[in-house]
């Protein structure tokens, strides 16, 4: 394979991954409790809003870890 063909394939894969990530973020914005949990820090002042989603990040990390472990166990059978 030529270098340009390999580069083209990598760019297509990266573009697909970015589109998938964008879709997941778009769907995550529709979840009503995400970003509004008790452990999330929100600072609001006139003209300024800062959101630090600590609890949401921890829950998302746990869920993704469980899902990826299940997928990897199914693949390694």
HTML snippet that shows the backbone in 3Dmol.js (N, CA, C, O; Angstrom):
<script src="https://3Dmol.org/build/3Dmol-min.js"></script>
<div id="view" style="width:600px;height:400px;position:relative"></div>
<script>
const pdb = `
ATOM      1  N   UNK A   1       0.837  -1.185   0.000  1.00  0.00           N
ATOM      2  CA  UNK A   1       0.000   0.000   0.000  1.00  0.00           C
ATOM      3  C   UNK A   1       0.878   1.242   0.000  1.00  0.00           C
ATOM      4  O   UNK A   1       1.979   1.257   0.550  1.00  0.00           O
ATOM      5  N   UNK A   2       0.357   2.270  -0.629  1.00  0.00           N
ATOM      6  CA  UNK A   2       1.116   3.519  -0.636  1.00  0.00           C
ATOM      7  C   UNK A   2       0.840   4.288   0.650  1.00  0.00           C
ATOM      8  O   UNK A   2      -0.126   4.021   1.364  1.00  0.00           O
ATOM      9  N   UNK A   3       1.704   5.234   0.917  1.00  0.00           N
ATOM     10  CA  UNK A   3       1.554   6.030   2.136  1.00  0.00           C
ATOM     11  C   UNK A   3       0.287   6.874   2.110  1.00  0.00           C
ATOM     12  O   UNK A   3      -0.353   7.071   3.143  1.00  0.00           O
ATOM     13  N   UNK A   4      -0.078   7.378   0.923  1.00  0.00           N
ATOM     14  CA  UNK A   4      -1.287   8.195   0.821  1.00  0.00           C
ATOM     15  C   UNK A   4      -2.546   7.367   1.069  1.00  0.00           C
ATOM     16  O   UNK A   4      -3.507   7.861   1.659  1.00  0.00           O
ATOM     17  N   UNK A   5      -2.546   6.121   0.626  1.00  0.00           N
ATOM     18  CA  UNK A   5      -3.697   5.247   0.850  1.00  0.00           C
ATOM     19  C   UNK A   5      -3.860   4.956   2.342  1.00  0.00           C
ATOM     20  O   UNK A   5      -4.974   4.976   2.865  1.00  0.00           O
ATOM     21  N   UNK A   6      -2.770   4.692   3.007  1.00  0.00           N
ATOM     22  CA  UNK A   6      -2.800   4.450   4.449  1.00  0.00           C
ATOM     23  C   UNK A   6      -3.262   5.691   5.201  1.00  0.00           C
ATOM     24  O   UNK A   6      -4.063   5.596   6.130  1.00  0.00           O
ATOM     25  N   UNK A   7      -2.759   6.850   4.801  1.00  0.00           N
ATOM     26  CA  UNK A   7      -3.144   8.110   5.429  1.00  0.00           C
ATOM     27  C   UNK A   7      -4.640   8.364   5.227  1.00  0.00           C
ATOM     28  O   UNK A   7      -5.329   8.808   6.145  1.00  0.00           O
ATOM     29  N   UNK A   8      -5.134   8.081   4.023  1.00  0.00           N
ATOM     30  CA  UNK A   8      -6.558   8.266   3.741  1.00  0.00           C
ATOM     31  C   UNK A   8      -7.433   7.386   4.612  1.00  0.00           C
ATOM     32  O   UNK A   8      -8.460   7.839   5.118  1.00  0.00           O
ATOM     33  N   UNK A   9      -7.038   6.131   4.793  1.00  0.00           N
ATOM     34  CA  UNK A   9      -7.796   5.216   5.653  1.00  0.00           C
ATOM     35  C   UNK A   9      -7.792   5.689   7.103  1.00  0.00           C
ATOM     36  O   UNK A   9      -8.820   5.642   7.780  1.00  0.00           O
ATOM     37  N   UNK A  10      -6.649   6.139   7.571  1.00  0.00           N
ATOM     38  CA  UNK A  10      -6.563   6.633   8.945  1.00  0.00           C
ATOM     39  C   UNK A  10      -7.440   7.871   9.148  1.00  0.00           C
ATOM     40  O   UNK A  10      -8.084   8.013  10.187  1.00  0.00           O
ATOM     41  N   UNK A  11      -7.464   8.761   8.160  1.00  0.00           N
ATOM     42  CA  UNK A  11      -8.303   9.953   8.255  1.00  0.00           C
ATOM     43  C   UNK A  11      -9.789   9.588   8.262  1.00  0.00           C
ATOM     44  O   UNK A  11     -10.575  10.203   8.983  1.00  0.00           O
ATOM     45  N   UNK A  12     -10.174   8.596   7.465  1.00  0.00           N
ATOM     46  CA  UNK A  12     -11.568   8.146   7.468  1.00  0.00           C
ATOM     47  C   UNK A  12     -11.952   7.532   8.809  1.00  0.00           C
ATOM     48  O   UNK A  12     -13.047   7.781   9.314  1.00  0.00           O
ATOM     49  N   UNK A  13     -11.079   6.747   9.378  1.00  0.00           N
ATOM     50  CA  UNK A  13     -11.347   6.136  10.687  1.00  0.00           C
ATOM     51  C   UNK A  13     -11.437   7.213  11.764  1.00  0.00           C
ATOM     52  O   UNK A  13     -12.328   7.177  12.612  1.00  0.00           O
ATOM     53  N   UNK A  14     -10.505   8.176  11.727  1.00  0.00           N
ATOM     54  CA  UNK A  14     -10.528   9.261  12.716  1.00  0.00           C
ATOM     55  C   UNK A  14     -11.790  10.104  12.561  1.00  0.00           C
ATOM     56  O   UNK A  14     -12.383  10.509  13.561  1.00  0.00           O
ATOM     57  N   UNK A  15     -12.207  10.373  11.335  1.00  0.00           N
ATOM     58  CA  UNK A  15     -13.429  11.138  11.095  1.00  0.00           C
ATOM     59  C   UNK A  15     -14.658  10.403  11.605  1.00  0.00           C
ATOM     60  O   UNK A  15     -15.550  11.013  12.196  1.00  0.00           O
ATOM     61  N   UNK A  16     -14.707   9.095  11.379  1.00  0.00           N
ATOM     62  CA  UNK A  16     -15.827   8.299  11.884  1.00  0.00           C
ATOM     63  C   UNK A  16     -15.861   8.277  13.398  1.00  0.00           C
ATOM     64  O   UNK A  16     -16.929   8.349  14.006  1.00  0.00           O
ATOM     65  N   UNK A  17     -14.686   8.176  14.005  1.00  0.00           N
ATOM     66  CA  UNK A  17     -14.623   8.177  15.469  1.00  0.00           C
ATOM     67  C   UNK A  17     -15.076   9.525  16.025  1.00  0.00           C
ATOM     68  O   UNK A  17     -15.779   9.572  17.034  1.00  0.00           O
ATOM     69  N   UNK A  18     -14.679  10.620  15.376  1.00  0.00           N
ATOM     70  CA  UNK A  18     -15.114  11.947  15.823  1.00  0.00           C
ATOM     71  C   UNK A  18     -16.617  12.120  15.653  1.00  0.00           C
ATOM     72  O   UNK A  18     -17.272  12.709  16.514  1.00  0.00           O
ATOM     73  N   UNK A  19     -17.173  11.615  14.554  1.00  0.00           N
ATOM     74  CA  UNK A  19     -18.620  11.705  14.341  1.00  0.00           C
ATOM     75  C   UNK A  19     -19.359  10.893  15.402  1.00  0.00           C
ATOM     76  O   UNK A  19     -20.386  11.337  15.915  1.00  0.00           O
ATOM     77  N   UNK A  20     -18.851   9.720  15.731  1.00  0.00           N
ATOM     78  CA  UNK A  20     -19.468   8.892  16.772  1.00  0.00           C
ATOM     79  C   UNK A  20     -19.395   9.579  18.130  1.00  0.00           C
ATOM     80  O   UNK A  20     -20.371   9.582  18.880  1.00  0.00           O
ATOM     81  N   UNK A  21     -18.258  10.153  18.443  1.00  0.00           N
ATOM     82  CA  UNK A  21     -18.101  10.875  19.704  1.00  0.00           C
ATOM     83  C   UNK A  21     -19.039  12.076  19.767  1.00  0.00           C
ATOM     84  O   UNK A  21     -19.641  12.342  20.808  1.00  0.00           O
ATOM     85  N   UNK A  22     -19.163  12.798  18.664  1.00  0.00           N
ATOM     86  CA  UNK A  22     -20.082  13.929  18.611  1.00  0.00           C
ATOM     87  C   UNK A  22     -21.524  13.500  18.821  1.00  0.00           C
ATOM     88  O   UNK A  22     -22.284  14.173  19.518  1.00  0.00           O
ATOM     89  N   UNK A  23     -21.898  12.384  18.221  1.00  0.00           N
ATOM     90  CA  UNK A  23     -23.250  11.858  18.414  1.00  0.00           C
ATOM     91  C   UNK A  23     -23.509  11.450  19.849  1.00  0.00           C
ATOM     92  O   UNK A  23     -24.590  11.691  20.386  1.00  0.00           O
ATOM     93  N   UNK A  24     -22.510  10.827  20.475  1.00  0.00           N
ATOM     94  CA  UNK A  24     -22.664  10.433  21.877  1.00  0.00           C
ATOM     95  C   UNK A  24     -22.789  11.646  22.789  1.00  0.00           C
ATOM     96  O   UNK A  24     -23.589  11.642  23.725  1.00  0.00           O
ATOM     97  N   UNK A  25     -22.003  12.680  22.522  1.00  0.00           N
ATOM     98  CA  UNK A  25     -22.107  13.904  23.320  1.00  0.00           C
ATOM     99  C   UNK A  25     -23.454  14.583  23.118  1.00  0.00           C
ATOM    100  O   UNK A  25     -24.025  15.131  24.060  1.00  0.00           O
ATOM    101  N   UNK A  26     -23.959  14.546  21.890  1.00  0.00           N
ATOM    102  CA  UNK A  26     -25.261  15.129  21.595  1.00  0.00           C
ATOM    103  C   UNK A  26     -26.357  14.380  22.351  1.00  0.00           C
ATOM    104  O   UNK A  26     -27.262  14.998  22.912  1.00  0.00           O
ATOM    105  N   UNK A  27     -26.276  13.050  22.365  1.00  0.00           N
ATOM    106  CA  UNK A  27     -27.255  12.260  23.103  1.00  0.00           C
ATOM    107  C   UNK A  27     -27.104  12.450  24.612  1.00  0.00           C
ATOM    108  O   UNK A  27     -28.100  12.458  25.337  1.00  0.00           O
ATOM    109  N   UNK A  28     -25.877  12.602  25.086  1.00  0.00           N
ATOM    110  CA  UNK A  28     -25.645  12.798  26.524  1.00  0.00           C
ATOM    111  C   UNK A  28     -26.241  14.114  27.004  1.00  0.00           C
ATOM    112  O   UNK A  28     -26.627  14.228  28.167  1.00  0.00           O
ATOM    113  N   UNK A  29     -26.323  15.107  26.129  1.00  0.00           N
ATOM    114  CA  UNK A  29     -26.917  16.377  26.536  1.00  0.00           C
ATOM    115  C   UNK A  29     -28.411  16.256  26.749  1.00  0.00           C
ATOM    116  O   UNK A  29     -29.015  17.117  27.390  1.00  0.00           O
ATOM    117  N   UNK A  30     -29.018  15.201  26.223  1.00  0.00           N
ATOM    118  CA  UNK A  30     -30.456  14.978  26.382  1.00  0.00           C
ATOM    119  C   UNK A  30     -30.800  14.296  27.713  1.00  0.00           C
ATOM    120  O   UNK A  30     -31.963  14.286  28.117  1.00  0.00           O
ATOM    121  N   UNK A  31     -29.797  13.727  28.397  1.00  0.00           N
ATOM    122  CA  UNK A  31     -30.032  13.073  29.688  1.00  0.00           C
ATOM    123  C   UNK A  31     -30.251  14.167  30.731  1.00  0.00           C
ATOM    124  O   UNK A  31     -29.359  14.984  30.959  1.00  0.00           O
ATOM    125  N   UNK A  32     -31.431  14.195  31.371  1.00  0.00           N
ATOM    126  CA  UNK A  32     -31.770  15.341  32.231  1.00  0.00           C
ATOM    127  C   UNK A  32     -30.920  15.480  33.493  1.00  0.00           C
ATOM    128  O   UNK A  32     -30.663  16.601  33.931  1.00  0.00           O
ATOM    129  N   UNK A  33     -30.481  14.376  34.086  1.00  0.00           N
ATOM    130  CA  UNK A  33     -29.760  14.474  35.361  1.00  0.00           C
ATOM    131  C   UNK A  33     -28.259  14.646  35.182  1.00  0.00           C
ATOM    132  O   UNK A  33     -27.574  14.993  36.145  1.00  0.00           O
ATOM    133  N   UNK A  34     -27.726  14.420  33.998  1.00  0.00           N
ATOM    134  CA  UNK A  34     -26.290  14.512  33.762  1.00  0.00           C
ATOM    135  C   UNK A  34     -25.845  15.967  33.859  1.00  0.00           C
ATOM    136  O   UNK A  34     -26.309  16.810  33.091  1.00  0.00           O
ATOM    137  N   UNK A  35     -24.959  16.263  34.788  1.00  0.00           N
ATOM    138  CA  UNK A  35     -24.499  17.621  35.013  1.00  0.00           C
ATOM    139  C   UNK A  35     -25.250  18.328  36.131  1.00  0.00           C
ATOM    140  O   UNK A  35     -24.915  19.458  36.487  1.00  0.00           O
ATOM    141  N   UNK A  36     -26.259  17.673  36.684  1.00  0.00           N
ATOM    142  CA  UNK A  36     -27.056  18.283  37.748  1.00  0.00           C
ATOM    143  C   UNK A  36     -27.117  17.385  38.985  1.00  0.00           C
ATOM    144  O   UNK A  36     -28.068  17.469  39.761  1.00  0.00           O
ATOM    145  N   UNK A  37     -26.124  16.539  39.172  1.00  0.00           N
ATOM    146  CA  UNK A  37     -26.098  15.651  40.329  1.00  0.00           C
ATOM    147  C   UNK A  37     -25.575  16.408  41.548  1.00  0.00           C
ATOM    148  O   UNK A  37     -24.953  17.459  41.398  1.00  0.00           O
ATOM    149  N   UNK A  38     -25.820  15.887  42.760  1.00  0.00           N
ATOM    150  CA  UNK A  38     -25.395  16.587  43.974  1.00  0.00           C
ATOM    151  C   UNK A  38     -23.896  16.864  44.071  1.00  0.00           C
ATOM    152  O   UNK A  38     -23.505  17.830  44.726  1.00  0.00           O
ATOM    153  N   UNK A  39     -23.048  16.055  43.445  1.00  0.00           N
ATOM    154  CA  UNK A  39     -21.607  16.272  43.532  1.00  0.00           C
ATOM    155  C   UNK A  39     -21.050  17.198  42.475  1.00  0.00           C
ATOM    156  O   UNK A  39     -19.848  17.461  42.458  1.00  0.00           O
ATOM    157  N   UNK A  40     -21.900  17.700  41.590  1.00  0.00           N
ATOM    158  CA  UNK A  40     -21.455  18.600  40.531  1.00  0.00           C
ATOM    159  C   UNK A  40     -21.383  20.028  41.065  1.00  0.00           C
ATOM    160  O   UNK A  40     -22.271  20.480  41.789  1.00  0.00           O
ATOM    161  N   UNK A  41     -20.328  20.720  40.701  1.00  0.00           N
ATOM    162  CA  UNK A  41     -20.118  22.093  41.178  1.00  0.00           C
ATOM    163  C   UNK A  41     -20.538  23.055  40.072  1.00  0.00           C
ATOM    164  O   UNK A  41     -20.085  22.945  38.933  1.00  0.00           O
ATOM    165  N   UNK A  42     -21.407  23.997  40.422  1.00  0.00           N
ATOM    166  CA  UNK A  42     -21.880  25.002  39.466  1.00  0.00           C
ATOM    167  C   UNK A  42     -21.723  26.379  40.087  1.00  0.00           C
ATOM    168  O   UNK A  42     -22.263  26.647  41.160  1.00  0.00           O
ATOM    169  N   UNK A  43     -20.982  27.253  39.412  1.00  0.00           N
ATOM    170  CA  UNK A  43     -20.803  28.626  39.857  1.00  0.00           C
ATOM    171  C   UNK A  43     -21.436  29.529  38.799  1.00  0.00           C
ATOM    172  O   UNK A  43     -21.021  29.536  37.640  1.00  0.00           O
ATOM    173  N   UNK A  44     -22.444  30.285  39.218  1.00  0.00           N
ATOM    174  CA  UNK A  44     -23.132  31.177  38.283  1.00  0.00           C
ATOM    175  C   UNK A  44     -23.057  32.606  38.802  1.00  0.00           C
ATOM    176  O   UNK A  44     -23.429  32.893  39.940  1.00  0.00           O
ATOM    177  N   UNK A  45     -22.573  33.483  37.954  1.00  0.00           N
ATOM    178  CA  UNK A  45     -22.528  34.921  38.227  1.00  0.00           C
ATOM    179  C   UNK A  45     -23.007  35.624  36.969  1.00  0.00           C
ATOM    180  O   UNK A  45     -23.053  35.003  35.907  1.00  0.00           O
ATOM    181  N   UNK A  46     -23.353  36.858  37.051  1.00  0.00           N
ATOM    182  CA  UNK A  46     -23.808  37.561  35.847  1.00  0.00           C
ATOM    183  C   UNK A  46     -22.750  37.534  34.745  1.00  0.00           C
ATOM    184  O   UNK A  46     -21.640  38.034  34.923  1.00  0.00           O
ATOM    185  N   UNK A  47     -23.106  36.953  33.621  1.00  0.00           N
ATOM    186  CA  UNK A  47     -22.187  36.880  32.491  1.00  0.00           C
ATOM    187  C   UNK A  47     -21.150  35.778  32.594  1.00  0.00           C
ATOM    188  O   UNK A  47     -20.236  35.717  31.772  1.00  0.00           O
ATOM    189  N   UNK A  48     -21.272  34.901  33.591  1.00  0.00           N
ATOM    190  CA  UNK A  48     -20.263  33.857  33.794  1.00  0.00           C
ATOM    191  C   UNK A  48     -20.912  32.620  34.402  1.00  0.00           C
ATOM    192  O   UNK A  48     -21.636  32.718  35.392  1.00  0.00           O
ATOM    193  N   UNK A  49     -20.656  31.467  33.815  1.00  0.00           N
ATOM    194  CA  UNK A  49     -21.120  30.192  34.362  1.00  0.00           C
ATOM    195  C   UNK A  49     -19.979  29.196  34.270  1.00  0.00           C
ATOM    196  O   UNK A  49     -19.361  29.041  33.217  1.00  0.00           O
ATOM    197  N   UNK A  50     -19.702  28.523  35.376  1.00  0.00           N
ATOM    198  CA  UNK A  50     -18.656  27.505  35.411  1.00  0.00           C
ATOM    199  C   UNK A  50     -19.268  26.222  35.976  1.00  0.00           C
ATOM    200  O   UNK A  50     -19.808  26.222  37.082  1.00  0.00           O
ATOM    201  N   UNK A  51     -19.181  25.137  35.219  1.00  0.00           N
ATOM    202  CA  UNK A  51     -19.733  23.855  35.646  1.00  0.00           C
ATOM    203  C   UNK A  51     -18.599  22.845  35.728  1.00  0.00           C
ATOM    204  O   UNK A  51     -17.877  22.632  34.754  1.00  0.00           O
ATOM    205  N   UNK A  52     -18.442  22.221  36.897  1.00  0.00           N
ATOM    206  CA  UNK A  52     -17.435  21.174  37.101  1.00  0.00           C
ATOM    207  C   UNK A  52     -18.196  19.906  37.498  1.00  0.00           C
ATOM    208  O   UNK A  52     -18.556  19.739  38.664  1.00  0.00           O
ATOM    209  N   UNK A  53     -18.443  19.005  36.525  1.00  0.00           N
ATOM    210  CA  UNK A  53     -19.287  17.835  36.777  1.00  0.00           C
ATOM    211  C   UNK A  53     -18.518  16.665  37.410  1.00  0.00           C
ATOM    212  O   UNK A  53     -18.230  15.676  36.735  1.00  0.00           O
ATOM    213  N   UNK A  54     -18.193  16.776  38.685  1.00  0.00           N
ATOM    214  CA  UNK A  54     -17.417  15.720  39.355  1.00  0.00           C
ATOM    215  C   UNK A  54     -18.201  14.417  39.461  1.00  0.00           C
ATOM    216  O   UNK A  54     -17.721  13.369  39.030  1.00  0.00           O
ATOM    217  N   UNK A  55     -19.398  14.475  40.027  1.00  0.00           N
ATOM    218  CA  UNK A  55     -20.193  13.254  40.222  1.00  0.00           C
ATOM    219  C   UNK A  55     -20.586  12.640  38.881  1.00  0.00           C
ATOM    220  O   UNK A  55     -20.547  11.420  38.722  1.00  0.00           O
ATOM    221  N   UNK A  56     -20.961  13.473  37.923  1.00  0.00           N
ATOM    222  CA  UNK A  56     -21.329  12.963  36.597  1.00  0.00           C
ATOM    223  C   UNK A  56     -20.149  12.260  35.935  1.00  0.00           C
ATOM    224  O   UNK A  56     -20.326  11.224  35.295  1.00  0.00           O
ATOM    225  N   UNK A  57     -18.959  12.809  36.083  1.00  0.00           N
ATOM    226  CA  UNK A  57     -17.769  12.199  35.490  1.00  0.00           C
ATOM    227  C   UNK A  57     -17.457  10.850  36.128  1.00  0.00           C
ATOM    228  O   UNK A  57     -17.084   9.904  35.434  1.00  0.00           O
ATOM    229  N   UNK A  58     -17.608  10.761  37.434  1.00  0.00           N
ATOM    230  CA  UNK A  58     -17.341   9.496  38.127  1.00  0.00           C
ATOM    231  C   UNK A  58     -18.345   8.433  37.699  1.00  0.00           C
ATOM    232  O   UNK A  58     -17.960   7.296  37.424  1.00  0.00           O
ATOM    233  N   UNK A  59     -19.621   8.787  37.640  1.00  0.00           N
ATOM    234  CA  UNK A  59     -20.648   7.819  37.232  1.00  0.00           C
ATOM    235  C   UNK A  59     -20.429   7.392  35.784  1.00  0.00           C
ATOM    236  O   UNK A  59     -20.535   6.206  35.473  1.00  0.00           O
ATOM    237  N   UNK A  60     -20.126   8.334  34.896  1.00  0.00           N
ATOM    238  CA  UNK A  60     -19.867   8.006  33.504  1.00  0.00           C
ATOM    239  C   UNK A  60     -18.654   7.095  33.369  1.00  0.00           C
ATOM    240  O   UNK A  60     -18.661   6.179  32.547  1.00  0.00           O
ATOM    241  N   UNK A  61     -17.624   7.330  34.156  1.00  0.00           N
ATOM    242  CA  UNK A  61     -16.429   6.489  34.131  1.00  0.00           C
ATOM    243  C   UNK A  61     -16.741   5.062  34.583  1.00  0.00           C
ATOM    244  O   UNK A  61     -16.265   4.100  33.981  1.00  0.00           O
ATOM    245  N   UNK A  62     -17.531   4.929  35.632  1.00  0.00           N
ATOM    246  CA  UNK A  62     -17.900   3.598  36.125  1.00  0.00           C
ATOM    247  C   UNK A  62     -18.720   2.849  35.082  1.00  0.00           C
ATOM    248  O   UNK A  62     -18.466   1.673  34.820  1.00  0.00           O
ATOM    249  N   UNK A  63     -19.702   3.521  34.485  1.00  0.00           N
ATOM    250  CA  UNK A  63     -20.560   2.874  33.478  1.00  0.00           C
ATOM    251  C   UNK A  63     -19.735   2.447  32.266  1.00  0.00           C
ATOM    252  O   UNK A  63     -19.891   1.329  31.776  1.00  0.00           O
ATOM    253  N   UNK A  64     -18.861   3.325  31.781  1.00  0.00           N
ATOM    254  CA  UNK A  64     -18.037   2.974  30.626  1.00  0.00           C
ATOM    255  C   UNK A  64     -17.064   1.840  30.939  1.00  0.00           C
ATOM    256  O   UNK A  64     -16.801   1.000  30.078  1.00  0.00           O
ATOM    257  N   UNK A  65     -16.531   1.804  32.150  1.00  0.00           N
ATOM    258  CA  UNK A  65     -15.640   0.716  32.540  1.00  0.00           C
ATOM    259  C   UNK A  65     -16.372  -0.619  32.531  1.00  0.00           C
ATOM    260  O   UNK A  65     -15.841  -1.618  32.045  1.00  0.00           O
ATOM    261  N   UNK A  66     -17.580  -0.639  33.064  1.00  0.00           N
ATOM    262  CA  UNK A  66     -18.375  -1.874  33.080  1.00  0.00           C
ATOM    263  C   UNK A  66     -18.706  -2.317  31.662  1.00  0.00           C
ATOM    264  O   UNK A  66     -18.567  -3.495  31.333  1.00  0.00           O
ATOM    265  N   UNK A  67     -19.147  -1.379  30.811  1.00  0.00           N
ATOM    266  CA  UNK A  67     -19.508  -1.718  29.433  1.00  0.00           C
ATOM    267  C   UNK A  67     -18.296  -2.237  28.664  1.00  0.00           C
ATOM    268  O   UNK A  67     -18.394  -3.248  27.968  1.00  0.00           O
ATOM    269  N   UNK A  68     -17.166  -1.565  28.780  1.00  0.00           N
ATOM    270  CA  UNK A  68     -15.970  -2.021  28.064  1.00  0.00           C
ATOM    271  C   UNK A  68     -15.465  -3.368  28.574  1.00  0.00           C
ATOM    272  O   UNK A  68     -14.982  -4.177  27.781  1.00  0.00           O
ATOM    273  N   UNK A  69     -15.564  -3.628  29.876  1.00  0.00           N
ATOM    274  CA  UNK A  69     -15.175  -4.935  30.404  1.00  0.00           C
ATOM    275  C   UNK A  69     -16.079  -6.038  29.867  1.00  0.00           C
ATOM    276  O   UNK A  69     -15.602  -7.123  29.536  1.00  0.00           O
ATOM    277  N   UNK A  70     -17.368  -5.771  29.779  1.00  0.00           N
ATOM    278  CA  UNK A  70     -18.289  -6.774  29.231  1.00  0.00           C
ATOM    279  C   UNK A  70     -17.969  -7.038  27.767  1.00  0.00           C
ATOM    280  O   UNK A  70     -17.940  -8.191  27.338  1.00  0.00           O
ATOM    281  N   UNK A  71     -17.728  -5.981  26.997  1.00  0.00           N
ATOM    282  CA  UNK A  71     -17.407  -6.143  25.576  1.00  0.00           C
ATOM    283  C   UNK A  71     -16.112  -6.934  25.403  1.00  0.00           C
ATOM    284  O   UNK A  71     -16.049  -7.834  24.565  1.00  0.00           O
ATOM    285  N   UNK A  72     -15.084  -6.614  26.180  1.00  0.00           N
ATOM    286  CA  UNK A  72     -13.801  -7.320  26.058  1.00  0.00           C
ATOM    287  C   UNK A  72     -13.923  -8.773  26.483  1.00  0.00           C
ATOM    288  O   UNK A  72     -13.279  -9.639  25.891  1.00  0.00           O
ATOM    289  N   UNK A  73     -14.731  -9.062  27.490  1.00  0.00           N
ATOM    290  CA  UNK A  73     -14.924 -10.470  27.889  1.00  0.00           C
ATOM    291  C   UNK A  73     -15.656 -11.252  26.821  1.00  0.00           C
ATOM    292  O   UNK A  73     -15.363 -12.429  26.613  1.00  0.00           O
ATOM    293  N   UNK A  74     -16.611 -10.621  26.134  1.00  0.00           N
ATOM    294  CA  UNK A  74     -17.322 -11.297  25.060  1.00  0.00           C
ATOM    295  C   UNK A  74     -16.424 -11.526  23.850  1.00  0.00           C
ATOM    296  O   UNK A  74     -16.552 -12.541  23.166  1.00  0.00           O
ATOM    297  N   UNK A  75     -15.528 -10.603  23.586  1.00  0.00           N
ATOM    298  CA  UNK A  75     -14.609 -10.753  22.450  1.00  0.00           C
ATOM    299  C   UNK A  75     -13.579 -11.837  22.721  1.00  0.00           C
ATOM    300  O   UNK A  75     -13.218 -12.567  21.798  1.00  0.00           O
ATOM    301  N   UNK A  76     -13.098 -11.972  23.933  1.00  0.00           N
ATOM    302  CA  UNK A  76     -12.034 -12.933  24.266  1.00  0.00           C
ATOM    303  C   UNK A  76     -12.543 -14.343  24.507  1.00  0.00           C
ATOM    304  O   UNK A  76     -11.752 -15.205  24.890  1.00  0.00           O
ATOM    305  N   UNK A  77     -13.797 -14.614  24.305  1.00  0.00           N
ATOM    306  CA  UNK A  77     -14.325 -15.979  24.509  1.00  0.00           C
ATOM    307  C   UNK A  77     -13.759 -16.941  23.531  1.00  0.00           C
ATOM    308  O   UNK A  77     -14.095 -18.124  23.563  1.00  0.00           O
TER     309      UNK A  77
END
`;
const viewer = $3Dmol.createViewer("view");
viewer.addModel(pdb, "pdb");
viewer.setStyle({}, {cartoon: {color: "spectrum"}});
viewer.zoomTo();
viewer.render();
</script>
